[in-house]
Amino acid sequence: MPDIPEQASAPVSPRRVATGIRGLDDILGGGLPADRLHLIDGEPGNGKTTLALQFLLAGREAGERCLYVTLSETSAELRGTATSHGWSLDGIDVFELPATNTEPADEAYTLFHPAEVELQQTMGAVLTAVERHNPSRVVFDSLSEMRMLARDPFRFRRQILALKQFFAGRPSTVLVLDDRTGPEGDLQLESLAHGVVSLERVIMEYGAERRRLWIKKMRGASYRGGFHDFRIRAGGLEVFPRVEHATGVRLPSAPPVTSNSPQLDALLGGGLPRGTSALITGAAGTGKSVLSMQLARDAIIRGERVCMYLFDERITAAWGRAEGLWTDLKDPLDRGQLVLKQIEPTEMSPGEFSADVARMVDEEGVSIVVLDSLNGYLQAIPNERHMPAHVHELLTYLGSRGVTMIMTLVQRGIFGAPIDDVAEVSYLADTVILLRYFEHAGAVRSAISVVKKRTGAHERTIRECRIGVGGMLVGEPLEAFRGVLTGVPVYSGELAPLMPDRSRRGRSQASSADLRADTGPARP
């Protein structure tokens, strides 16, 4: 009788223990694999001790027995670190090596090298403390002292292996901290650990330093790879996982994002589809911020929630401009339906910014996100060549949740080439709106056009526009002009098709039909 093949059993996910750091647990898929030895490495000042304390505090909250073995600092120093974060170590056992050795010097060392005797005595005392307290969570801080006592790399590795074997039969999750004082390229320590979490610090040429972590390895467990930014604050480490988009999500149908301007909506082919991104680009002063606020305002009127991130100007300046154009935004601002956030690029990392956007979307129900401007966001990214990747990651995440992203980008110069400066990021946006200065009859005017829309048809004309009460006022297509995008167009028509210039009322040549451009219906 033929053998019946056994069915393969489903892989069993290892039990996880929470680290007490929400972002790190998210990256690890729930926490560290339980009952294993993990290495936390990083140079001094990168937050290893803070991470370890949060790990033990989470264990204490879960009713577990916890032990902190401090080899590098005194118990008083450790408690001082905890106090600076507002923590108490009550309920956590702290083991500190005796300050002096009471044995006479002549009897302390006989047949063995003094360093080997000290190492054996140290490890003997530590393991005795572990057996006495029987903890389920243990922290060793740090391995540099053990490395110094061992003196020989082979003896040090052998001692770490013995430590791992000691805990192999015990229900304990162990963190060992290392400050990278060992030989460069020594991977033996990482190979012995079940998992390795590396903490790094990046010094910027200007602005605050950046910190990031990454999971070098985690045997038998899935995790989110790559670098993840984090901060050390009063209260512990705050980790900002890289945003991930959800796959296979069917989004509910929703009306497009409109501007409450028939001419502008006609230019956009009916508006911006949900879950897409729009890039508004042009020279300084052409009305990019006004247009983005106008699109946001129409969403607020429909009852949606909007968050605007300001990189280039103060909230007071942005709000003062909004109050001058619209009178119905004060209540939405007070209710929190409109959220204005001022971002200092040199103080916030890209990961922290993306994490804040994700929180506003997932927890606060924001459906429209405005980034004003992409130039300011660029300053938050250490290496400019990574900007498209950061923007793409954020846009993909928002699109998977049906959130519309509106970005502004300032071009270099006033009458420079309209597309060259945005070529690297314009391909990421689903819609690109171009604002442009042009000169006519001794006056500087502005024009607007949609040069790209992935998700449907759009009007391919160029219309004049102007900022006025109510936001961006859009006129009729400039059909009698050619060369508007060059900045110095040529007029070939019989009647002046421009919007009325009330500041030059006496010299205006606009026809009576053109006076309806501000409020009249869009041309079919």
DALINCOR-V273302 format. One record per pair of residues at least 12 apart in sequence whose ideal C-beta (glycine too) atoms are under 8 Angstrom apart, sorted by the first residue. I is the first residue (numbers start at 0). J is the second residue. Records with the same first field share a line. If there is no record, write none. Layout:
I=J, J
This chain:
12=220
13=32, 33, 219, 220
14=32, 33, 34
15=27, 28, 29, 30, 31, 32, 33, 220
16=30, 31, 32, 33, 57, 58, 136, 172
17=29, 30, 57, 61
18=30, 31, 50, 53, 54, 57
19=53, 54, 56, 57, 58, 60, 235
20=50, 53, 235, 236, 237, 238
21=238
22=227, 229, 237, 238, 239, 240, 354
23=50, 196, 212, 236, 238
25=223, 238, 240
26=214, 222, 223, 227, 238, 240
27=214, 217, 220, 222, 223
28=220, 221, 222, 223
31=172, 194, 217
32=172, 193, 194, 217, 218, 219, 220
33=170, 172
34=169, 170, 171, 172
35=172, 173, 193, 194, 218
36=162, 163, 166, 173, 175, 191, 192, 193
37=172, 173, 174, 175, 192, 193, 194, 195, 196
38=174, 175, 177, 188, 189, 192, 194, 195, 196
39=51, 174, 175, 176, 177, 196, 198
40=176, 177, 178, 179, 189, 195, 196, 197, 198
41=178, 179, 197, 198, 199, 200
42=178, 179, 199, 200
43=178
44=200
45=198, 199, 200, 210
46=198, 210, 229, 231, 236
47=140, 141, 176, 178, 198
48=77, 80, 140, 176
49=80, 84, 231, 235, 236
50=196, 198, 236
51=67, 138, 140, 174, 176
52=67, 80, 81, 84, 86, 88, 138, 235
53=235, 236
54=136, 138, 174
55=67, 91, 136, 138
56=86, 91
58=135, 136
59=90, 91
63=134, 135, 136
64=92, 132, 133, 134, 135, 136
65=90, 91, 92, 134, 135, 136, 137
66=91, 92, 93, 94, 128, 129, 132, 134, 136, 137, 138
67=88, 91, 92, 93, 94, 138, 140
68=94, 125, 128, 129, 137, 138, 139, 140
69=93, 94, 95, 140
70=96, 121, 139, 140, 141, 144, 145
71=140, 141, 143, 144
72=140
73=95
74=93, 95
77=93
78=93
83=233
84=233, 234, 235
85=233, 234
92=128, 132, 134
94=125, 128, 132
96=121, 124
97=124
100=120
114=148, 149, 150
115=149, 154
117=148
118=145, 148, 149, 154, 158
121=144, 145, 148
122=145, 158, 161, 162
125=139
126=165
129=165, 169, 171
134=171
135=170, 171, 172
136=171, 172, 173, 174
137=166, 171, 172, 173, 174
138=173, 174, 175, 176
139=162, 173, 174, 175, 176
140=176
141=175, 176, 177, 178
142=159, 175, 176, 177, 178, 188
143=177, 178, 180, 181
145=158, 159
146=180, 181
152=181, 182, 185, 187
155=181
156=187, 188, 191
159=175, 188, 191
160=191
162=175
163=191
175=192
189=215, 216
192=216
193=217, 218
194=214, 216, 217, 218, 220
195=214, 215, 216, 217
196=212, 213, 214, 215
197=212, 213, 214, 215
198=210, 212, 229
199=211, 212, 213, 226
201=381
203=345, 381
205=345
206=344, 345, 346
207=345, 346
209=228, 348, 381
210=228, 229, 230, 231
211=226, 227, 228, 229, 348, 350
212=226, 227, 229, 238
213=225, 226, 227
223=240, 241, 243
225=241
226=241, 350
227=239, 240, 241, 350
228=348, 349, 350, 351, 354
229=350
230=351
239=348, 350, 351, 353, 354
240=350, 354
241=350, 353, 392
242=353, 354, 356, 357, 392, 393, 396
243=396
244=395, 396, 398, 399
245=399, 400
246=399
248=399, 400
250=273, 274, 400, 401
251=401
252=273
253=273, 401
254=270, 273, 301
255=269, 270, 271, 272, 273
256=270, 271, 272, 273, 294, 297, 298, 367, 403, 405
257=269, 270, 271, 294, 297
258=270, 290, 293, 294, 297, 470, 471
259=293, 296, 297, 300, 470
260=293, 470, 471, 472, 473
261=519, 520, 521
262=462, 473, 474, 475, 516, 521
263=293, 447, 471, 473
264=521
265=458, 521, 522
266=447, 448, 449, 457, 458, 460, 462, 473
267=430, 432, 449, 452, 457, 458
268=449, 452, 455, 456, 457, 458
269=455
271=294, 403, 405, 429, 430
272=403, 429, 454, 455
273=401, 403
274=397, 398, 399, 400, 401, 402, 403
275=398, 403, 404, 429, 430, 453, 454
276=394, 397, 398, 403, 404, 405, 406, 427, 428, 429, 430
277=294, 403, 404, 405, 406, 428, 429, 430, 431, 432
278=373, 406, 407, 408, 421, 424, 425, 427, 428, 430, 431, 432
279=291, 405, 406, 407, 408, 432, 434
280=407, 408, 409, 410, 417, 420, 421, 425, 431, 432, 433, 434
281=409, 410, 417, 433, 434, 435
282=409, 410, 412, 413, 414, 415, 434, 435, 436
283=409, 413
285=434, 435, 436, 445
286=434, 445, 464, 466, 471
287=371, 372, 407, 408, 409, 434
288=312, 317, 320, 371, 372, 407
289=320, 324, 466, 470, 471
290=432, 434, 470, 471
291=307, 369, 371, 405, 407
292=307, 317, 320, 321, 324, 369, 470
293=470, 471
294=367, 369, 405
295=307, 337, 367, 369, 405
296=325, 327, 328, 470
298=366, 367
299=328, 331, 336, 337
300=327
302=336
303=336, 366, 367
304=335, 336, 337, 338, 363, 364, 365, 366, 367
305=336, 337, 338, 365, 366, 367, 368, 369
306=338, 340, 356, 359, 363, 365, 367, 368, 369
307=337, 338, 339, 340, 368, 369, 371
308=340, 342, 352, 356, 368, 369, 370, 371
309=339, 340, 341, 342, 371
310=342, 344, 370, 371, 372, 374, 375, 376, 378, 379
311=371, 372, 374, 375, 409
312=371
313=341
314=339, 341
317=339, 371
318=332, 339
324=466, 467, 468, 469, 470
325=469, 470
338=359, 363, 365
340=355
342=375, 379
344=375, 376, 377, 378, 379
345=378, 379
347=379
348=379
349=376, 379, 380, 389
352=376, 379
353=389, 392, 393, 396
356=368, 393, 397
357=396
360=397, 400, 402
361=400
365=402
366=401, 402, 403
367=402, 403, 405
368=397, 402, 403, 404, 405
369=404, 405, 406
370=404, 405, 406, 407
371=406, 407
372=406, 407, 408, 409
373=390, 406, 407, 408, 424
374=408, 409
376=390
386=423, 424
387=423, 424, 427
390=424, 427
391=427
394=427, 428
406=428
408=420, 421, 424
413=436
414=436, 485, 486
417=433, 435, 484
418=433, 450
425=451
428=451
429=451, 452, 453, 454
430=449, 451, 452, 453, 454, 457
431=449, 450, 451, 452
432=447, 448, 449, 450
433=447, 448, 449, 450, 484
434=446, 447, 464
435=447, 448, 461, 483, 484, 486
436=486
437=483, 484, 485, 486, 487, 488
438=486, 487, 488
439=480, 488, 490, 497
440=508
442=500, 503
444=463, 465, 497
445=463, 464, 465
446=461, 462, 463, 464, 477, 483, 484
447=461, 462, 463, 464, 471, 473
448=460, 461, 462, 484
458=476
460=476, 477, 478
461=476, 477, 480, 483, 484
462=474, 475, 476, 477
463=475, 477, 496, 497, 498, 516
465=498
467=517
472=498, 516, 517
473=516
474=496, 497, 498, 513, 516, 517
475=496, 513, 516, 522
476=522
477=496, 497
478=492, 496
479=491, 492, 493, 494, 496
480=492, 496
494=510, 513
495=508, 509, 510, 513
496=513
497=509, 513
498=513, 516, 517
499=513, 514, 516, 517
